[in-house]
Amino acid sequence: MNCEVGYDQDAEVFVSHCPTLDVYSQGETEAEALDAIKSAVTLHVTTAFDFQRLDKVLRGFEKIESGGPEHPATDYREFVSVRVKPEMKQVPISLPLRLSAQQPQYACAR
């Protein structure tokens, strides 16, 4: 995913933004702001999954099957184009997300 990071003079912090998911974060340094946006995006997606709202969060995305003739395994592209503000630096991030559905717990009546 592509993110943006830039310095906010008024707040005196680095602001990071993931336009694809409209998630923001910040840090005292550029590195901290990038770490913070990775955490924020991960939390956003996993929380949406946990509350069965992932379909709404990922609306507009298209699944790419890796390894096929049309999409080789290294062909991971973002499907939402965004315009970077001139004062923001574009930074690609990669997040391994492991989402697994839990089986419902059933109580046995005796």
C-alpha positions in Angstrom: 0.0 0.0 0.0 1.2 3.5 -0.6 1.3 5.9 2.3 2.3 9.5 2.7 4.5 11.1 5.4 5.3 14.7 5.9 6.1 17.2 8.6 3.3 19.3 10.1 4.8 22.7 11.1 1.8 23.7 13.3 1.7 20.5 15.3 5.5 19.9 15.1 5.1 16.2 14.4 5.5 14.0 11.4 2.0 13.0 10.0 1.5 9.7 8.1 -1.5 8.9 6.0 -2.8 5.9 4.2 -5.1 7.4 1.5 -6.4 4.0 0.4 -8.0 3.3 3.7 -8.2 7.0 4.9 -6.2 6.2 8.1 -3.9 8.8 9.7 -1.2 8.6 12.4 1.8 10.6 13.6 5.2 10.4 15.3 8.0 12.6 16.5 10.3 11.3 13.6 9.5 10.2 10.1 10.4 6.6 11.1 8.0 6.7 14.1 5.3 8.1 11.9 5.8 5.2 9.4 5.7 2.7 12.2 2.6 4.3 13.6 0.8 4.2 10.2 1.7 0.5 9.8 0.2 -0.2 13.3 -2.9 1.9 12.5 -3.6 0.2 9.2 -3.1 -3.2 10.7 -5.5 -2.4 13.6 -8.0 -0.9 11.2 -8.1 -4.0 9.0 -8.0 -6.6 11.7 -10.8 -4.7 13.7 -12.9 -4.6 10.6 -12.4 -8.3 10.1 -13.2 -9.1 13.8 -16.5 -7.1 13.5 -17.3 -8.7 10.1 -17.0 -5.3 8.3 -13.9 -6.1 6.2 -16.0 -6.1 3.0 -16.9 -2.5 3.6 -13.3 -1.5 4.4 -12.0 -3.2 1.3 -14.7 -2.0 -1.1 -13.2 -1.0 -4.4 -10.3 -3.5 -4.1 -10.0 -6.4 -6.5 -8.5 -9.8 -5.6 -5.3 -10.7 -7.5 -4.5 -14.4 -7.7 -0.8 -14.6 -7.5 1.2 -17.0 -9.7 -1.3 -17.0 -12.6 -0.3 -16.1 -16.1 -2.0 -12.7 -15.9 -0.6 -11.8 -12.4 2.8 -13.3 -11.6 3.5 -13.8 -7.9 5.4 -10.5 -7.7 2.6 -8.5 -9.2 1.0 -6.8 -6.2 -0.5 -3.5 -7.2 -2.7 -1.0 -5.4 -6.1 -0.5 -7.0 -6.9 3.0 -5.7 -4.9 5.8 -7.2 -4.3 8.8 -4.9 -2.8 12.2 -5.5 0.0 12.9 -3.1 0.1 16.4 -1.6 3.3 18.2 -2.7 4.6 18.5 0.9 4.1 14.8 1.5 6.6 12.1 0.6 5.1 8.9 -0.9 6.3 5.7 0.9 5.2 2.2 0.0 4.5 -0.1 3.0 4.0 -3.8 3.2 2.0 -5.4 6.0 1.6 -9.2 6.4 -1.9 -9.6 7.7 -3.0 -13.0 9.1 -6.8 -13.1 9.5 -8.5 -16.2 10.7 -12.1 -16.8 11.5 -12.7 -18.5 14.8 -15.2 -21.3 15.1 -18.3 -20.3 17.2 -18.3 -21.8 20.6 -21.4 -23.9 21.4 -22.5 -24.8 24.9 -23.8 -28.3 25.3 -27.0 -28.6 27.4 -27.3 -31.7 29.5 
